[in-house]
Amino acid sequence: MKKNTLIAFGLIASLVVALLVILKVVQNNNNTENETLEYYQIVDEDFNKTVDVPFSRITSFKGNASSIFMSVDHKSPSGLDNKIIQYNRKTQQYKTIFNSKFEFPSVQGLEMNDNWLVWVDADEGGGQKNSYLMNLKTNEIQPLTEENNPNIDNDFPVLVEDYAAWISIDLRTGKPKVMLKNLKTNETDSIFDLNTYTFMNMFLSAKEGKILFTDKKNNVGYLYLYDLKSKEIDEIKTDYEFIGWASLLNGQQFIYLTFNDPSEPIVDERKLLFYDVSNKQTQEVVSDVLIVNSIYTDFNNQVFFSYDDKYFMKFKVKNNLLVKNGELETPDIYRFSAENDLYIINQDLSDEKRKNKLIIQSELSN
């Protein structure tokens, strides 16, 4: 009996040891996985802090003096962003505020102002997408539009004061409209019926109580500037048929691009144009552009334009003209955000076998 008891105790001890070994192996594997996932560094130049984060992709990002919000890929089944993270600049801690509701997700399109945050939750193909809204004062999250409506396609929203605006397409009729929602009252109105909806005019721009968009009628390109306070729309006729990618620098000045006829195989040179509402003057800033790589505006009346073999050329408003102002010196820029008095640069260093970086700074280095 005593011998059998000792044998039983021996078997139990062996099982315990084996279990501890298994747990240790699993723990080591988990640690290895976490280390492997640390592809990004958040580099906050203002706080002089660098933090490794376990995200293999950061696509969309906006921030302010206290927090950075970003869409990230963290073990996403689609390989695209699957959640929204809030990063505290003071503590360097982060938390998940939203997980995608799609099996194979693509979270993107963050926009932010003092009171609100909006983003788009989509499937990996973009066939389904829903927009969401977060109140930055209460942290309450709710749908911006009706979720999973099979008859309506709502495009990426922008924020202006306590309003959100976006283009909505009725899939039954194919008719696009510019929509405006009061985020305090939840009232939604259509403010403009568009004639066209293409890659050239599918995005809106908003700043200082104005919303800017483009359209075409009678084979002529038009710019439209909606005033939030007066609810009036200023129609601006251009000398070109195909225009788009309009972006406000402030409430009175903006840029836009000319495009080639999409139906024609011939590639003509495109132009970067600057318009001043106060004097109704159009300036041709850059001509003979064959390839548009990226274009951004900031909160200091500056434009960052990468085209052809040119890196990000800087332009600044001076005496009601947009003039060249050097070149952005930060290398390997993948994406760029310049809002709320903050520059955020996504630096892609993957080809150099170094961690990609998200650089945060209130002033550019040059």
ZAMARTOR-394160 format. One record per residue: residue in three letters; x, y, z of N, C-alpha, C, O in turn. Coordinates in steps of 0.05 Angstrom, whole numbers, plus 5000, padded with zeros to 4 digits. Example, Ala and Ser with C-alpha at 12.3 -4.5 7.8 and 13.67 -1.06 7.14 Angstrom:
2
Ala526448865156524649105156526449345156528549345169
Ser525749555142527349795143525850015157526850235161
// end
This chain:
366
Met501749765000500050005000501750255000501350444985
Lys503850255017505650475019507050514993507550744984
Lys507850284980509250304955507550424933508450594917
Asn504950344933503050444913502650744916502350894897
Thr502550834942502151114948504551284938504151494927
Leu506951174942509351314933509451334902510151534891
Ile508551114890508451124860506451334850507051474831
Ala504151344864502051544857503151824860502751994842
Phe504451874883505652144888507752204866507952434858
Gly509252004859511352044838510152114812511152284797
Leu507851984805506552044779505452334779505652474760
Ile504252404803503152674805505352884803504953084789
Ala507552834816509853024815510853054786511553274777
Ser510952824772511952834744510052994727510853144709
Leu507352954731505453104716505553404721505353564703
Val506053474747506253764754508653884740508554104729
Val510953744741513453834728512953874698513754074686
Ala511653664686511153674657509353914650509754054630
Leu507253964667505454184663506954454665506454634649
Leu508754474685510254724688512054774664512454994655
Val513254554653514954584629513354674605514154854590
Ile510854564602509154644580508354934583508455084563
Leu507655014607506855294612509155484606508755694594
Lys511655404613513955564608514455594578515155814569
Val514155374564514455384535512455564522513155734504
Val509855544531507855714520508456004526508056184509
Gln509356064551510056334559512256444541512156674533
Asn514356284537516556364520515656424492516456624479
Asn513756254482512756294455511256554453511456704433
Asn509656614474508056864475509957104475509457294462
Asn512057084491514057304493515357344466515657574457
Thr515957124452517257144426515357274406516157434390
Glu512757194408510757314390510457604395510357764375
Asn510457694420510157984426512558134415512258354405
Glu514958014418517358154408517258174378518058374366
Thr516257964365515957964336514058174326514358294305
Leu511958224342509858404334510658694337509358874327
Glu512858754351513659034356514959144332517459164330
Tyr513359234312514359334288514659644288516059754272
Tyr513159774305513060064305514260184330514160064352
Gln515360424326516160594349514660854347514460974326
Ile513560934370512261194371514361384383515361354405
Val515161584367517261774374515962044378515162184359
Asp515662124404514462384410516662584415517962594436
Glu517162754395519362944397518763154419520663254431
Asp516263224423515563434443516163334471517063484488
Phe515563074476515962964503518662814506519362724527
Asn520162804483522762664483522462374493523962284509
Lys520462234482519861964490519661784465518561864444
Thr520761544467520561344445519561084457520660984477
Val517360974446516060734457515660534434514660604413
Asp516360284439515760064421512859974425511959944447
Val511359934403508659844404508259604386509459584365
Pro506459414394506259164379504359174356502459014354
Phe504659364338502959394315504559354289506659474286
Ser503459194271504959154246504159364225505459384204
Arg502059524230501159724211499759944227498159894244
Ile500360194219498860424229498160594204499960704191
Thr495660604197494860724172493761004175494561184160
Ser492061044194490761304197491161404225491161254245
Phe491661674228492261774255491662074256492062224237
Lys490762154280490262434286490762474315490662284331
Gly491462724324492062764352491863054360491163224344
Asn492463094386492563364397494663374419496463194419
Ala494563564436496763594456496863364476498963314487
Ser494663224480494663014501494562724490495662544502
Ser493162684467492762404458493162384428492862574413
Ile493962144419494062074391492161844387492261644401
Phe490361874368488561654360489561534334490361684316
Met489661274332490761144308489260884302488460734320
Ser488960824276488060564268490460384264492360464251
Val490260144276492659964276491859684268489559604271
Asp493859544258493659254253495059114277497459114279
His493358984294494458834316493258544314491058494323
Lys494858374301494058094296491458084280489657914285
Ser491158264261488758274244488658044224490657984211
Pro486357914222486157684203486357774174486957614156
Ser485858034168485958124141488758244134489358284110
Gly490358294154492958424150492658724147494558864141
Leu490158824151489559114151488759194179488459024196
Asp488459454183487859554210485259434220483259424206
Asn485259354246482859234257481859364283479959274295
Lys483259574292482359714316483260004317485060084303
Ile482060154335482760434341484160434368483060334388
Ile486460554369488060584394488160874403488361054386
Gln487960914429488461184440491061174455491361024475
Tyr492961344447495661354459495861604476495561824466
Asn496461574502496861794520499661904518501561754524
Arg500062144509502662254504504262294530506662274530
Lys502862354552504162404577505162154591507462144601
Thr503561944590504261694605505461484586506561284596
Gln505261524560506061324540504561064542505460854532
Gln502161074553500460834555498360854532497661074523
Tyr497360624524495360624503493160424509493560234524
Lys490760474498488560284502486860274477486860454460
Thr485460054474483760014451481060144457479860084478
Ile480060314439477460434442475360324423472960364427
Phe476360174402474460064383475659824369477959834360
Asn474159604367474859374351472959354328470559384330
Ser474159284304472459264280470259054284470658854298
Lys468059104271465758914272465758724249463958564246
Phe467758744231467958564208469958344213471958384227
Glu469358114201471157884204473957934192475957874204
Phe473958054168476458134155476358434151475358534131
Pro477458584171476958874173478959054159481158964150
Ser478159304156479859514147478859774160477159914149
Val479959844183479160084198480960314188483360284185
Gln479760544182481260764170479661024172477561034184
Gly480861234160479461484157478961654182476861774185
Leu480861654200480461814225480562114219482162204203
Glu478662254231478562544231477962644259476562504274
Met479162864267478962954295478963254296480363394282
Asn477363364315477563644323477463664353478063464367
Asp476863884364476963924393474963754408475463674431
Asn472663694396470563554410469863274400468563124414
Trp470663214375469662964363471862814349473962924341
Leu471362554346473062374330471262204313469262094323
Val471862174287470362004270472261814255474561874252
Trp471161584247472761394231470961214216468461224219
Val472061044198470560864182471460574188473860514188
Asp469560404193469960114197468959974172466659994165
Ala470759844157470059714132471059434131472859354147
Asp470059274112471259014107473659054089474059274078
Glu475258844085477758874071477458964042479259084030
Gly475158904030474758984002473459253999473359363977
Gly472559374021471259634020468359624011467059834008
Gly467259384006464459363998462459434019460259524014
Gln463259384044461559464067463159654084465459604090
Lys461859874093463160054111461160214127459060284118
Asn461960264152460260414171462060624184464360584190
Ser460860864188462261084201461461104230459061054237
Tyr463361164248462861184276463861454287465561584275
Leu462661534309463161794321463761754351462361604365
Met465761894361466461894389466462184400467662364389
Asn464962224421464962474436467362484454467562324472
Leu469262654449471762664464471362764492473162724509
Lys469162884498468562974526467462744543468162724566
Thr465762584531464462364546465562084539464961894554
Asn467062064517468161814507465961624497466461394493
Glu463561734493461361574482461761524452462461714437
Ile461461274443461761204415459061114404457560964417
Gln458361224380455861144368456161154337457961284327
Pro454361014323454561024293453861304284452061434294
Leu455361394264454861654252452461634233450861824231
Thr452261414219450161364200448961084206450060934222
Glu446761024193445560754197447460544188448660554167
Glu447860344205449760124199448659924179446259854180
Asn450359844161449859614143447259654126445759464121
Asn446859904118444559964100445259874072447159994060
Pro443959674061444759564034444159754011445159713989
Asn442559964016441860153995443460403994443260563975
Ile445060454015446560714017449460654021450260484037
Asp451160794006454060784010454961064020454861254006
Asn455761074045456761324057459761324057461161154067
Asp460861534045463761554042464961684067463661734087
Phe467561734066469161824089468162094099468062284083
Pro467562124125466662384135468962564143471162484148
Val468362824143470163034154468663174176466263164178
Leu470263314193469163464216469563764212471563854203
Val467463914220467764204221465964304244463564274243
Glu467364404264465964494289464364254300465464034304
Asp461764294305460164074316458463934295456263854299
Tyr459663914271458363784248460163584235462663604236
Ala458963384222460363194205459163214177456663234174
Ala460763194157459863204129461062974113463262894119
Trp459562874094460462654078458762634052456762764050
Ile459762474033458162424009456762164012457961954019
Ser454162164006452461924008451361853980450462033966
Ile451561603973450561513947448261313951448561113965
Asp446061373938443861193938444360983916444361043892
Leu444960733924445760533905443460443887443960323866
Arg440960513893438760443876438560643853437660563831
Thr439260893857439061093836441861183826442061303804
Gly443961133842446561223835447061513840449061623831
Lys445261653853445461933857447062003883446361903905
Pro449162163880450662243904449762513915448862683900
Lys449962533942449262783955451262843976452562673988
Val451663103982453263194004451463214029449463364029
Met452263064050450563054074451963214097454363224098
Leu450263324115451363474138449763384162447263394162
Lys451163314184449863224208450663404232453063444236
Asn448763504246449263654271449763444293447963294300
Leu452163434303452963224322451763264350451763084366
Lys450763504355449463564381446563484381445463384400
Thr445163534358442363474356441663214341439463124342
Asn443763114327443362864310441662914286440662724273
Glu441163164278439663224254441563204230443763304230
Thr440563064209442063034185440563144161438163094157
Asp441963304144440763434121442563384096444963354099
Ser441263384073442663394048443063684040441063834038
Ile445563764034446064044028446664093998446764323989
Phe447263873983447863913955447563643940448463433949
Asp446363663916446063433898448363443878448463633862
Leu450063243878452363233860451563113833449762943831
Asn452863213811452363093785454262853781453562663767
Thr456562863793458562653789459662553815459462683836
Tyr460762313814462062203837464262013827463761793818
Thr466762113828469061973818471361983838471062113859
Phe473661863832475961883849476962173852478462233870
Met476062343834476962623835475462783856476662973867
Asn472962723861471362893879469962733901467962833911
Met471062503908469662343928470362423957469162323976
Phe472162613961472962703987472262993991472463163973
Leu471463064016470863334023473163454039474863304049
Ser473263724040475163864057473664054075471764184065
Ala474464084100473064264118475064404136476964284146
Lys474564664140476264824158474965094163473765214145
Glu475165194187474265464195471365514187470765724176
Gly469565324192466765364186465965334157463765414149
Lys467765234140467265204111467564914103469164764115
Ile466064834083466364564071466764604041465264744028
Leu468864474030469564504002469264243988470064023998
Phe468064253963467864013946467764103917467464333911
Thr468063913899468063973871465963803856465063593866
Asp465263893832463363753815463763843786465364013780
Lys462163723768462263793740459463823729457763663735
Lys459064033713456564063699457064203672458664383670
Asn455664113652455964213624458964213616459964403604
Asn460363993623463163953616465064163627467164213616
Val464264273650465964473663466264393693464264313705
Gly468664423703469164363732468464603749469164823743
Tyr467064543771466264753790467264683818467464453826
Leu467864893833468464873862466164983878464865183869
Tyr465564863901463364953917464364983946465564803957
Leu463765223957464565283984462165334001460765543998
Tyr461565154019459165174037459865314063461865244076
Asp458265514070458765664095456865544116454365554113
Leu458065444138456465314159454565504173452365424180
Lys455465754176453865944191451566054174449266054184
Ser452066134150449966254133448466044118446266094108
Lys449565804115448365584100448265644070446665534055
Glu449965834061450065904033452365764019454365694032
Ile452165713993454165583978455265773956453665883940
Asp457865813956459165973936460065793913461665613918
Glu459065843889459765683866461965823850461766053844
Ile464065673845466465783831466965633806467665393807
Lys466665753783467165633757470165633751471465833756
Thr471165413740473965393733474265383702472265373687
Asp476765393693477365373664477865093656478765043633
Tyr477264903673477964623667475564443671473664503686
Glu475564223656473264033658473663843681471763793696
Phe476063743684476563533705478263653727480663703723
Ile477063693750478463793773477763623798475863473798
Gly479363653819478763503843480963533864482763693861
Trp480763363885482563363907482963643919485163723927
Ala480763783921480764053932481164043963480063863976
Ser482864223973483464224001483764514012485264674000
Leu482364574033482464834045485064884061485964704075
Leu486165114057488465204074487365364098488365354120
Asn485265514092483765664112480965724101480265604081
Gly479465894114476765934105476466084079474266104068
Gln478666204069478566374045480466274022480266374000
Gln482166094028484066004007484265704006484065564027
Phe484565593982484765303979486365233954486965403937
Ile486964973952488364863929486564653915484764543928
Tyr487164603890485864373877487664293853489464433846
Leu487064063842488563943820486863923795484463883796
Thr488163953772486763883747487463593740489563493748
Phe485763453725486163173718485763133688484663303674
Asn486662913678486262833650483462713647482262633667
Asp482562713623479962573617480362273622482062153608
Pro478962153641479361873647478861683624479861463623
Ser477261773604476561603581478661613559478561463541
Glu480561803562482661833541485261693550486061733572
Pro486561543531489061413538491461613539493461543551
Ile491061853528493262043527493562173555491562253567
Val496062183565496562303591497562593586499762633576
Asp495862783594496663063593497863153620497463013640
Glu499263373620500363473644498163583662496363723653
Arg498363523688496463633707497663873721500063933719
Lys495964023735496764263748495864273777493764163784
Leu497464413794496664473821495864773821497464943813
Leu493364823829492265103828491565193856490865043873
Phe491765453859491265593885489065803880489265953861
Tyr487065803897484866003893484466163919484466053941
Asp484066423915483566613937480766723934480166863915
Val479066653953476266743951475967043953474267153940
Ser477667173969477467463974477767623949476467833945
Asn479667543931480067693906479267533881479667633859
Lys478167293885477267123863479367073842478867053818
Gln481867043851484166993833485066703835485266593857
Thr485766593812486866323810489766343802490466483783
Gln491466203817494366193811495165913803494465713816
Glu496565893781497765633773500365603787502365733780
Val500465423806502765393824504865203812507265273810
Val503964963803505764773791504464673765502064593765
Ser505964663743504964573718506464313709508464243721
Asp505464193688506863973675507363743695509563623695
Val505363683711505563463730504563203717502363193708
Leu506263003716505562743704504362553725502362413720
Ile505662543748504762353769504462513796506262643805
Val502062483808501662603834502062373854500562173854
Asn503962413872504562203892502862253917501362083925
Ser503162483929501662563953501462863955503163003945
Ile499362953969499063233974497663274000495563144006
Tyr498763454017497663504044497663804049499263954037
Thr495863894066495964174076496164164106495663964119
Asp496964394118497264394147495764634159494064754145
Phe496264694185494864904199496365174198495565364211
Asn498565184182500065424179500065524150502065644141
Asn497965474136497665554108499965454090500965594073
Gln500665204095502765074079501664834063499664714072
Val502964784041502264544024504764384021506964484017
Phe504464114023506663924019505963753995504063593997
Phe507363783973506663663948508863483937511063583932
Ser508363223935510263043923509162953896506962853893
Tyr510762993875509962933848512262853830514562933836
Asp511762703809513762603791516062483808515662313824
Asp518562583804520862483819521462673842523662643855
Lys519762863848520163053869519262943896517062823897
Tyr520762983917519862913944517963133953516963283936
Phe517363153978515363343987516363633986517963724002
Met515463773965516164053962514264213980511864153981
Lys515264413993513664584011512864843997514564963983
Phe510364914001509365173991507965314014506665184030
Lys508165574014506965734036505565984024506466104005
Val503266054037501866294028503366544037503966574060
Lys503866714017505266964022504167184004504267143979
Asn503067394015501867613999499767503980499667583957
Asn498067323990495867213975496767043951495167003932
Leu499166943952500166763932501366523946502266533969
Leu501366293932502566053943505366023930505665973906
Val507466053947510166063937511765823948511265723970
Lys513765743933515465513941517065593966518065823968
Asn517265403985518565464010520365234019520365164042
Gly521965124000523864914007522664634004520764593989
Glu523864444018523064164015523064044043524664104060
Leu521163864047520963724072523263534075523763364057
Glu524763554097527263404099526963124111528662954107
Thr524763074125524362814137524162594116522362614099
Pro525862394115525862194094523761974098522661944120
Asp523161834077521561584078518761634090517761464106
Ile517461854083514761904093512761734078512661734053
Tyr511261584093509161414082506461554083504961554063
Arg505761664106503361824109503962064127505962064141
Phe502162254126502762514139500162634149498162624135
Ser500162744173497862884184498763144196500763154211
Ala497363364191498063624202495463764209494463934194
Glu494463704233491963834243492163874272493863754286
Asn490464044283490364094312493064184323493764104345
Asp494564344308497164444316499164224321500964244338
Leu498964004306500763774311501363644284499563584268
Tyr503963584280504863424257505263134266506563084286
Ile504162954251504662664256505562544229504262564209
Ile507962414230509162304206509462004209510761914229
Asn508461854190508861564189511261514172511161544147
Gln513461424184515961384170516361084165516560934184
Asp516461014139516760734132519660664128520960744108
Leu520760514147523560434146523960124143526060014149
Ser521759994134521859704132523959594113525059374118
Asp524559744092526559654073529359654086531159524076
Glu529659814107532259834120532459654144534359674160
Lys530559474148530459284170530559424197531759324216
Arg529259654198528859794223525959824228524359804209
Lys525159884252522359914259521260164246522560374246
Asn518860144235517460384225516960564249516760484272
Lys516660824242516261024263513861194259513161264236
Leu512561264281510461464281511661704296511861694321
Ile512361914282513662144294511662364300510162454282
Ile511662464325509762664333511362914341513262904356
Gln510563144330511963394336510163634331508663634312
Ser510463834347508864074344510064264323508664444313
Glu512564224317513964384296515564194278516663994288
Leu515664254253517364104235520264154240521064364249
Ser521863954234524763974240526264174223528464244229
Asn525064244200526364444183524564664175525364844160
// end
